[in-house]
Amino acid sequence: MEGHAGQKASLTWAVHIAVAVLVVLWTVPTFGLLVSSLRDKDQLAATGWWTALSASEQTLSARTEGPEAQQKEGDLWIVRGNVFDSGAGQIASWGTSSRAPAAYQPGDTADLGKGESLTVEETGDYVLASAAEMTGSRGQRLFVQSVVPPRFTLDNYRTVIGAEGIGRSFLNTFTVTIPATVIPILVAAFAAYALAWMRFPGRALLIACVVGLLVVPLQLSLIPLLRFHNAIGLGKGYFGIWLAHTGFGLPLAIYLLRNYMAGLPKDIIEGARVDGATDFQIFRKIVLPLSFPALASFAIFQFLWTWNDLLVAKVFLGTGDSQLVMTGRIVELLGSRGGNWEILTAAAFLSIAVPLVVFFAMQKYLVRGLLAGSVK
């Protein structure tokens, strides 16, 4: 019979397929975001990230060099140059009007009138010739349909870190996240030990209150808590948001750590007490080292929650450059630079890069910490 001990269940293959699909659904968008953030802005605006390794067809608008670049060659005044800024590209067709951008083939010569002619080669090199000396302040307008090789650049990241202020917001987010992760862990560890191994009146009621707080939406307490901060003089600042994140994270932290500590071997704790160890010594030398998987598990959750938070930061922090976090800065970019995909993709990937590193560095403790205390 299938499904007995020592035999594989008949639907194991379905589980594997489901897991593979979930991995693909999470991985592909992240990889696409990374590729998009490294692409040239013109190619990113014209084609999808999945075409990043292939040449792309684009219709570009360009101008020849102005009359100041002309040189006398025989009886003609000549302006030479290349329509591609990078000097790399291949022209499929070209024209001098937006209504007919493919009027000429590479190598053809267009008669511009008044004794002027324009020749554009397949490589993008052009020759503007005139029988008389050219005047004016601008060159000849032309349109080219080109095949451009894939281009990758780090300029998008240089722009968002410098000019767009993401670098400062990156540091602001660390300033919020690290204390807002460490403080609740320290408080919850002491509380969890007391609820797991110390006997005192009302312990069961406290545990019930902690469980009840897990289902209370934090949105209900944002405005009352902000008013309380203003009343006691905290106002909007880093200290206030540290306390807010600590309060919102404590119920889960205490519940998770208490379950883990309650599942530790009872003989170890009792043996230490027989030897004369105090509760603080037992907590510091025995319980705390053995509870590292649970501590790491909560640290992952709290770090990810605080790093990706926007609502609490909007309420308890200001909007100046010295306090604006990554999520707030990206929202501003969506409003002011919504058409610049290269800016948005680079900023978004910077925002998720740190959580990805934290998760993969500590993910081996995640399941152990979550499942601890759930079974005996």
Secondary structure, 3 states (H helix, E strand, C coil): CCCCCCCCCCCHHHHHHHHHHHHHHHHHHHHHHHHHHHECHHHHHHCCHHHCCCCEEEEEEEECCCHHHCEEECCEEEEEEECCCCCCCEEEEEECECCECCCECCCCEEEEECCEEEEECCCCEEEEEECCCCCCCCCCEEEEEEEECCCECCHHHHHHHCCCCHHHHHHHHHHHHHHHHHHHHHHHHHHHHHHHHCCCCCHHHHHHHHHHHCCCCHHHHHHHHHHHHHHCCCCCCHHHHHHHHHHHHHHHHHHHHHHHHHCCCHHHHHHHHHCCCCHHHHHHHHHHHHCHHHHHHHHHHHHHHHHCCCHHHHHHCCCCCCCCCHHHHHHHHHHHCCCCHHHHHHHHHHHHHHHHHHHHHHHHHHHHHHHCCCCC
